């Protein structure tokens, strides 16, 4: 296909979403290298992201470009190169989240350096969607989210809570300080563990380097906030079995996860290669099948629209503090991280991805569970 024909093909596809090449609107693409057209047509979302990292195109508002692309279903029309097709097939027949692989997957993202996350996140270092109801800043939105979780599980002083995928211990610290809970948090990131222990010093909080599959103790409640995406659909049943095994009969399991409206067995190629290796956003069908005969769904709360302002706040912090990070990361990393944050915001804004909080019980609440918002 000649260069002009390639350009016309991309132009025609983008036009269905009201996106132009070198147009005047902030969501229009400004192409600097004509190789962009062949790359994006042959490699789909991976080629789109990589060509941005390479400086082949720019956009004043990547988040809105992605929002418009999803709303027009452009991503469903994306083509995949042979390598991506092979990776999709591989994900269907192999477990990409074994204990050994899981450590490598997590470390490739969360061990990039605590300094990056300290400058990007809120003061408590909470790397999940905030709850923006009655909040006008990131710090308040994240505290609202953690308080919401504590209220949803009916947390009482002295109760023992397991936090599966505890990050830097933000929830553990909050639950101990505000609700008088005793918390055990598990992570497989050494960088998170080191800083998390410092942040939770002096509190009834124990942070461990431990795979969730190795936990075999009883807890009054369990929370898992932004962890299920790293489990992989092949391990969701085991994940639910561990939670059921460790939860008291009268307790709650609060599952907080990004959700996809239909089931997939492989992640977005760009996110998989550069951001969250071998992670997969689950669907309700996949989660439902994994919890059969283990849990009753007491409450399902979708506040995915709140991930848009959360991600935009993270990008603002990252961009504002880039001068302090330049010595640790290069310009290509800056473009990669910018594309990741803004494209994720656009995906959430378009409602392509959701954010679910599920309150689960083992035997069902007699008389019913009263939803908390």
ChimeraX attribute file (.defattr): number of C-alpha atoms within 10 A of each C-alpha:
attribute: neighborCount
match mode: 1-to-1
recipient: residues
	/A:1	7
	/A:2	8
	/A:3	13
	/A:4	10
	/A:5	12
	/A:6	19
	/A:7	18
	/A:8	14
	/A:9	15
	/A:10	17
	/A:11	15
	/A:12	15
	/A:13	17
	/A:14	20
	/A:15	14
	/A:16	14
	/A:17	18
	/A:18	15
	/A:19	21
	/A:20	19
	/A:21	20
	/A:22	15
	/A:23	11
	/A:24	12
	/A:25	15
	/A:26	15
	/A:27	24
	/A:28	21
	/A:29	21
	/A:30	17
	/A:31	18
	/A:32	12
	/A:33	12
	/A:34	14
	/A:35	14
	/A:36	23
	/A:37	23
	/A:38	19
	/A:39	18
	/A:40	22
	/A:41	20
	/A:42	16
	/A:43	20
	/A:44	22
	/A:45	20
	/A:46	24
	/A:47	22
	/A:48	19
	/A:49	22
	/A:50	21
	/A:51	20
	/A:52	20
	/A:53	20
	/A:54	14
	/A:55	14
	/A:56	17
	/A:57	19
	/A:58	18
	/A:59	18
	/A:60	14
	/A:61	17
	/A:62	23
	/A:63	28
	/A:64	21
	/A:65	24
	/A:66	24
	/A:67	25
	/A:68	22
	/A:69	24
	/A:70	20
	/A:71	16
	/A:72	17
	/A:73	14
	/A:74	15
	/A:75	13
	/A:76	10
	/A:77	10
	/A:78	15
	/A:79	17
	/A:80	18
	/A:81	15
	/A:82	11
	/A:83	10
	/A:84	18
	/A:85	13
	/A:86	11
	/A:87	15
	/A:88	17
	/A:89	12
	/A:90	14
	/A:91	18
	/A:92	14
	/A:93	10
	/A:94	10
	/A:95	15
	/A:96	22
	/A:97	22
	/A:98	17
	/A:99	16
	/A:100	10
	/A:101	14
	/A:102	20
	/A:103	17
	/A:104	17
	/A:105	23
	/A:106	22
	/A:107	19
	/A:108	14
	/A:109	14
	/A:110	20
	/A:111	16
	/A:112	14
	/A:113	13
	/A:114	16
	/A:115	11
	/A:116	18
	/A:117	18
	/A:118	15
	/A:119	19
	/A:120	23
	/A:121	23
	/A:122	22
	/A:123	14
	/A:124	17
	/A:125	21
	/A:126	25
	/A:127	20
	/A:128	20
	/A:129	25
	/A:130	27
	/A:131	25
	/A:132	22
	/A:133	13
	/A:134	9
	/A:135	14
	/A:136	10
	/A:137	14
	/A:138	23
	/A:139	17
	/A:140	18
	/A:141	22
	/A:142	27
	/A:143	22
	/A:144	18
	/A:145	19
	/A:146	21
	/A:147	18
	/A:148	15
	/A:149	23
	/A:150	21
	/A:151	15
	/A:152	21
	/A:153	20
	/A:154	13
	/A:155	21
	/A:156	14
	/A:157	12
	/A:158	14
	/A:159	15
	/A:160	20
	/A:161	26
	/A:162	27
	/A:163	24
	/A:164	24
	/A:165	23
	/A:166	29
	/A:167	28
	/A:168	29
	/A:169	30
	/A:170	21
	/A:171	27
	/A:172	28
	/A:173	26
	/A:174	19
	/A:175	24
	/A:176	21
	/A:177	15
	/A:178	11
	/A:179	18
	/A:180	18
	/A:181	23
	/A:182	22
	/A:183	28
	/A:184	20
	/A:185	29
	/A:186	24
	/A:187	25
	/A:188	24
	/A:189	25
	/A:190	16
	/A:191	17
	/A:192	21
	/A:193	21
	/A:194	15
	/A:195	14
	/A:196	25
	/A:197	18
	/A:198	11
	/A:199	16
	/A:200	20
	/A:201	11
	/A:202	9
	/A:203	16
	/A:204	18
	/A:205	23
	/A:206	17
	/A:207	23
	/A:208	18
	/A:209	15
	/A:210	17
	/A:211	17
	/A:212	20
	/A:213	14
	/A:214	9
	/A:215	15
	/A:216	12
	/A:217	12
	/A:218	17
	/A:219	21
	/A:220	21
	/A:221	26
	/A:222	27
	/A:223	25
	/A:224	21
	/A:225	25
	/A:226	21
	/A:227	20
	/A:228	25
	/A:229	19
	/A:230	23
	/A:231	22
	/A:232	24
	/A:233	28
	/A:234	19
	/A:235	18
	/A:236	21
	/A:237	20
	/A:238	16
	/A:239	20
	/A:240	19
	/A:241	19
	/A:242	17
	/A:243	30
	/A:244	22
	/A:245	17
	/A:246	20
	/A:247	23
	/A:248	18
	/A:249	16
	/A:250	12
	/A:251	23
	/A:252	30
	/A:253	29
	/A:254	24
	/A:255	21
	/A:256	24
	/A:257	25
	/A:258	26
	/A:259	23
	/A:260	20
	/A:261	14
	/A:262	13
	/A:263	16
	/A:264	16
	/A:265	17
	/A:266	21
	/A:267	20
	/A:268	19
	/A:269	23
	/A:270	20
	/A:271	18
	/A:272	17
	/A:273	12
	/A:274	17
	/A:275	18
	/A:276	20
	/A:277	24
	/A:278	26
	/A:279	25
	/A:280	24
	/A:281	25
	/A:282	26
	/A:283	19
	/A:284	14
	/A:285	12
	/A:286	18
	/A:287	17
	/A:288	15
	/A:289	11
	/A:290	20
	/A:291	21
	/A:292	12
	/A:293	10
	/A:294	16
	/A:295	21
	/A:296	17
	/A:297	17
	/A:298	19
	/A:299	18
	/A:300	15
	/A:301	14
	/A:302	15
	/A:303	17
	/A:304	23
	/A:305	20
	/A:306	20
	/A:307	26
	/A:308	23
	/A:309	21
	/A:310	25
	/A:311	27
	/A:312	18
	/A:313	19
	/A:314	23
	/A:315	21
	/A:316	16
	/A:317	17
	/A:318	23
	/A:319	16
	/A:320	12
	/A:321	14
	/A:322	18
	/A:323	9
	/A:324	13
	/A:325	15
	/A:326	12
	/A:327	8
	/A:328	12
	/A:329	13
	/A:330	10
	/A:331	12
	/A:332	14
	/A:333	14
	/A:334	17
	/A:335	17
	/A:336	18
	/A:337	18
	/A:338	21
	/A:339	19
	/A:340	20
	/A:341	22
	/A:342	23
	/A:343	21
	/A:344	23
	/A:345	29
	/A:346	27
	/A:347	25
	/A:348	25
	/A:349	24
	/A:350	22
	/A:351	19
	/A:352	18
	/A:353	22
	/A:354	22
	/A:355	22
	/A:356	20
	/A:357	22
	/A:358	19
	/A:359	23
	/A:360	24
	/A:361	25
	/A:362	22
	/A:363	14
	/A:364	17
	/A:365	16
	/A:366	6
	/A:367	6
	/A:368	9
	/A:369	14
	/A:370	10
	/A:371	12
	/A:372	12
	/A:373	10
